[in-house]
């Protein structure tokens, strides 16, 4: 079951950034991903973007995607379990 948490941001702050609430969510997702606080998948979800679009956003900012051997092995196991490999 999915649930959300709301964060109150004063309208003046949003106005000062000249960003939409969606753009702020994307910025937060990028920052948390870059800091290692969110996985790539969760950052995509938070940003409301496809993996491809999020990866392009990271690339445009020269932010490397953290994808280690353990991540690859976990993805490979998941694909085998789903019968997709």
N, CA and C of each residue as an Amber inpcrd file, in Angstrom:
protein
   255
   0.8320000  -1.1680000   0.0000000   0.0000000   0.0000000   0.0000000
   0.8860000   1.2440000   0.0000000   0.6250000   2.1310000  -0.9150000
   1.4170000   3.3430000  -1.0550000   0.7820000   4.4790000  -0.2600000
   1.6320000   5.2730000   0.3550000   1.1330000   6.4480000   1.0570000
   2.1010000   7.5990000   0.8030000   1.6620000   8.7840000   1.0780000
   2.4990000   9.9540000   0.8710000   2.5980000  10.7640000   2.1460000
   3.6020000  11.6160000   2.1810000   3.7980000  12.5560000   3.2680000
   3.8790000  13.9330000   2.6370000   3.1440000  14.8690000   3.1750000
   3.1590000  16.2270000   2.6470000   4.1630000  17.0720000   3.4060000
   4.8540000  17.9350000   2.6630000   5.7840000  18.8940000   3.2540000
   5.2690000  20.2760000   2.9110000   5.1340000  21.1050000   3.9060000
   4.6570000  22.4590000   3.6640000   5.8310000  23.3520000   3.2830000
   5.7120000  23.9900000   2.1370000   6.7130000  24.9460000   1.6840000
   5.9760000  26.2640000   1.4760000   6.4170000  27.3060000   2.1590000
   5.7300000  28.5840000   1.9990000   5.6910000  29.0240000   0.5280000
   4.5730000  29.5560000   0.1230000   4.3800000  30.0090000  -1.2510000
   5.4750000  30.9940000  -1.6670000   5.9310000  31.8230000  -0.7270000
   6.9800000  32.7930000  -1.0250000   8.2860000  32.1010000  -1.4060000
   8.5590000  30.9620000  -0.7780000   9.7770000  30.2140000  -1.0970000
   9.6700000  29.6400000  -2.5040000   8.5380000  29.0590000  -2.8240000
   8.3360000  28.5180000  -4.1750000   8.4490000  29.6470000  -5.1960000
   7.8560000  30.7800000  -4.8840000   7.9260000  31.9280000  -5.7900000
   9.3770000  32.3910000  -5.9570000  10.1290000  32.4240000  -4.8560000
  11.5190000  32.8830000  -4.8990000  12.4030000  31.9690000  -5.7510000
  12.0980000  30.6860000  -5.7520000  12.9070000  29.7500000  -6.5440000
  12.5710000  29.8180000  -8.0280000  11.3880000  30.3750000  -8.3450000
  10.8950000  30.4210000  -9.7250000  10.7870000  29.0120000 -10.3120000
  10.3800000  28.0920000  -9.4420000  10.2100000  26.6960000  -9.8330000
   8.7910000  26.2570000  -9.5110000   8.3350000  25.2620000 -10.2500000
   7.0450000  24.6610000  -9.9370000   7.2560000  23.6480000  -8.8080000
   6.1840000  23.2540000  -8.1310000   6.3330000  22.2010000  -7.1160000
   6.9400000  20.9210000  -7.7100000   6.5890000  20.5750000  -8.9560000
   7.1610000  19.3820000  -9.6010000   8.6640000  19.5410000  -9.8000000
   9.0910000  20.7240000 -10.2010000  10.5280000  20.9690000 -10.3800000
  11.2680000  20.8700000  -9.0410000  10.6420000  21.3470000  -7.9750000
  11.2470000  21.2240000  -6.6480000  11.3930000  19.7570000  -6.2440000
  10.3720000  18.9510000  -6.5510000  10.4510000  17.5140000  -6.2470000
  11.6030000  16.8760000  -7.0130000  11.7740000  17.2640000  -8.2780000
  12.8700000  16.7230000  -9.0790000  14.2180000  17.1250000  -8.4910000
  14.3340000  18.3790000  -8.0920000  15.5900000  18.8460000  -7.4950000
  15.9120000  18.0920000  -6.2120000  14.8950000  17.8750000  -5.3940000
  15.1030000  17.1360000  -4.1570000  15.5050000  15.6960000  -4.4570000
  14.8580000  15.0890000  -5.4320000  15.1950000  13.7150000  -5.8100000
  16.6300000  13.6230000  -6.3110000  17.0480000  14.5660000  -7.1440000
  18.4290000  14.5760000  -7.6520000  19.4090000  14.7340000  -6.5000000
  19.1280000  15.6620000  -5.6250000  20.0320000  15.9040000  -4.4970000
  20.1530000  14.6750000  -3.5960000  19.0170000  14.0800000  -3.2520000
  19.0520000  12.9080000  -2.3720000  19.7410000  11.7270000  -3.0490000
  19.5490000  11.5750000  -4.3580000  20.2500000  10.5180000  -5.0860000
  21.7540000  10.7760000  -5.0690000  22.1360000  12.0030000  -5.3640000
  23.5540000  12.3710000  -5.4190000  24.2310000  12.1550000  -4.0670000
  23.4980000  12.3730000  -2.9940000  24.0370000  12.1880000  -1.6450000
  24.0080000  10.7290000  -1.1870000  23.4400000   9.8480000  -2.0280000
  23.3670000   8.4360000  -1.6710000  22.2440000   8.1210000  -0.6990000
  21.3150000   9.0440000  -0.5400000  20.2000000   8.8470000   0.3890000
  19.0260000   8.1290000  -0.2630000  18.9490000   8.1800000  -1.6060000
  17.8890000   7.4890000  -2.3430000  18.5120000   6.6400000  -3.4340000
  17.9270000   5.4810000  -3.6590000  18.3620000   4.6540000  -4.7780000
  17.9050000   5.3060000  -6.0800000  18.4350000   4.8380000  -7.1790000
  18.0560000   5.3700000  -8.4800000  16.5530000   5.2080000  -8.7010000
  16.0300000   4.0190000  -8.4160000  14.6070000   3.7500000  -8.6240000
  13.7080000   4.6330000  -7.7750000  14.0720000   4.8040000  -6.5150000
  13.2600000   5.6430000  -5.6230000  13.3720000   7.1140000  -6.0130000
  14.5360000   7.5220000  -6.4950000  14.7020000   8.9070000  -6.9390000
  13.8420000   9.1680000  -8.1770000  13.8000000   8.2040000  -9.1000000
  12.9300000   8.3300000 -10.2810000  11.4790000   8.4760000  -9.8450000
  11.0970000   7.6300000  -8.9110000   9.7180000   7.6370000  -8.4100000
   9.3850000   8.9870000  -7.7810000  10.2900000   9.4910000  -6.9530000
  10.0560000  10.7620000  -6.2970000   9.9870000  11.9030000  -7.3070000
  10.8540000  11.8600000  -8.3130000  10.8980000  12.9080000  -9.3300000
   9.7130000  12.8280000 -10.2880000   9.0250000  11.6800000 -10.2900000
   7.9110000  11.4950000 -11.2150000   8.3880000  11.3740000 -12.6460000
   9.5550000  10.7490000 -12.8160000  10.1670000  10.6270000 -14.1370000
  10.4360000   9.1660000 -14.4560000  10.5280000   8.8630000 -15.7450000
  10.9470000   7.5250000 -16.1540000  12.4370000   7.3820000 -15.8420000
  12.8990000   6.1490000 -15.7920000  14.3230000   5.9090000 -15.5390000
  15.1710000   6.5820000 -16.6130000  14.7240000   6.4890000 -17.8650000
  15.4790000   7.0800000 -18.9710000  15.5610000   8.6040000 -18.8180000
  14.4460000   9.2550000 -18.5210000  14.4230000  10.7120000 -18.3750000
  15.2720000  11.1530000 -17.1850000  15.1890000  10.4030000 -16.0810000
  15.9700000  10.7560000 -14.8960000  17.4590000  10.5820000 -15.1800000
  17.7980000   9.5160000 -15.8840000  19.2020000   9.2780000 -16.2300000
  19.7230000  10.4000000 -17.1350000  18.8960000  10.8590000 -18.0610000
  19.2970000  11.9720000 -18.9220000  19.4970000  13.2500000 -18.1030000
  18.6150000  13.4820000 -17.1280000  18.7550000  14.6440000 -16.2580000
  20.0700000  14.5750000 -15.4880000  20.3660000  13.4070000 -14.9300000
  21.6270000  13.2460000 -14.2050000  22.8120000  13.4740000 -15.1360000
  22.7420000  12.9140000 -16.3400000  23.8250000  13.0700000 -17.3070000
  24.0410000  14.5230000 -17.6920000  22.9600000  15.2610000 -17.8480000
  23.0840000  16.6710000 -18.2290000  23.7810000  17.4830000 -17.1410000
  23.7550000  16.9570000 -15.9200000  24.4130000  17.6300000 -14.7930000
  25.7310000  16.9650000 -14.4110000  26.1200000  15.9820000 -15.2210000
  27.3600000  15.2320000 -14.9880000  27.3790000  14.5800000 -13.6070000
  26.2210000  14.0400000 -13.2160000  26.0980000  13.3070000 -11.9540000
  26.1530000  11.8230000 -12.2940000  27.1440000  11.1150000 -11.7850000
  27.2570000   9.6910000 -12.1210000  26.1530000   8.8580000 -11.4680000
  25.7580000   7.8160000 -12.1730000  24.7840000   6.8670000 -11.6370000
  25.5630000   5.8570000 -10.8090000  25.1850000   5.7160000  -9.5620000
  25.8550000   4.7690000  -8.6680000  25.3010000   3.3770000  -8.9450000
  26.0580000   2.5790000  -9.6370000  25.5940000   1.2330000  -9.9730000
  26.7680000   0.3110000  -9.7480000  26.7360000  -0.3850000  -8.6310000
  27.8570000  -1.2290000  -8.2330000  27.5750000  -2.6850000  -8.5900000
  28.5830000  -3.5150000  -8.4410000  28.4690000  -4.9370000  -8.7490000
  27.3090000  -5.5670000  -7.9810000  27.1390000  -5.1840000  -6.7320000
  26.0530000  -5.7370000  -5.9230000  24.6880000  -5.3760000  -6.5170000
  24.5770000  -4.1540000  -7.0410000  23.3270000  -3.7280000  -7.6740000
  23.0540000  -4.5660000  -8.9210000  24.0860000  -4.7690000  -9.7140000
  23.9580000  -5.5750000 -10.9310000  23.5190000  -6.9940000 -10.5810000
  24.1720000  -7.5900000  -9.5910000  23.8420000  -8.9550000  -9.2000000
  22.4050000  -9.0440000  -8.6810000  21.9690000  -8.0470000  -7.9280000
  20.5940000  -8.0350000  -7.4170000  19.6000000  -7.8980000  -8.5670000
  19.9010000  -7.0390000  -9.5280000  19.0270000  -6.8730000 -10.6950000
  18.9830000  -8.1450000 -11.5250000  20.1120000  -8.7700000 -11.7040000
  20.1900000 -10.0080000 -12.4710000  19.3650000 -11.1030000 -11.8050000
  19.4840000 -11.2300000 -10.4890000  18.6950000 -12.2300000  -9.7510000
  17.2010000 -11.9480000  -9.8750000  16.8330000 -10.6730000  -9.8010000
  15.4110000 -10.3100000  -9.9120000  14.8800000 -10.6400000 -11.2990000
  15.6610000 -10.3760000 -12.3290000  15.2300000 -10.6930000 -13.6980000
  15.0750000 -12.2000000 -13.8860000  16.0030000 -12.9720000 -13.3350000
  15.9090000 -14.4380000 -13.4350000  14.6770000 -14.9200000 -12.6960000
  14.4110000 -14.3720000 -11.5430000  13.2480000 -14.7720000 -10.7390000
  11.9480000 -14.4660000 -11.4640000  11.9200000 -13.3970000 -12.2170000
  10.7320000 -12.9960000 -12.9660000  10.6270000 -13.7270000 -14.3050000
  11.6410000 -14.5240000 -14.6120000  11.6320000 -15.2490000 -15.8860000
  11.8950000 -14.3610000 -17.0850000  12.5220000 -13.2530000 -16.8560000
  12.7810000 -12.3060000 -17.9360000  14.2000000 -12.4410000 -18.4830000
  14.9190000 -13.4380000 -17.9960000  16.2850000 -13.6500000 -18.4610000
  16.5510000 -15.1230000 -18.6210000
